[in-house]
Amino acid sequence: MLSIGATVASLYSNKATREAFHLLVMEFFSAVAQVTGQQLWFSVFDETAKLHSLVFDAEVVQIQGCGGALVAMKVNAGVSGVTTADPLELVLYVAKTCVIHFGRWGSALVLNL
């Protein structure tokens, strides 16, 4: 089966902090819900969802902020089978990065997660 991905949005922040990226992810999901009238969610957490991943530059604070947002959005373990509430474990289900950014930041990402 051919699977085609599409970039839905590119998000930027002028602050490189965990809190800034947490807010950025939360606001993105909120904006999608307001515009479409439907909650955007990840397929790994809900089999009816269409979103598979978020792509990051592999900066540690981006990944940490996203993990915090996932906790705040309350992953339903009964639906997904994912039982952890640890933000750094949850984010591993959805975070992706490209080879260039991983080569640039990957070792720091592994050390800081």
Number of C-alpha atoms within 10 A of each C-alpha: 3 3 4 5 8 6 7 8 8 8 10 10 11 6 10 13 15 18 16 18 24 21 15 19 20 18 13 15 16 15 14 13 13 11 9 9 10 11 13 16 19 18 16 19 21 17 11 10 13 12 17 15 18 18 14 18 17 24 19 20 20 23 27 23 23 29 27 23 23 22 16 13 12 9 21 13 13 10 12 14 12 15 12 12 17 12 18 18 14 21 21 13 17 20 17 17 17 11 12 11 13 17 12 13 16 18 11 14 16 10 8 11 11
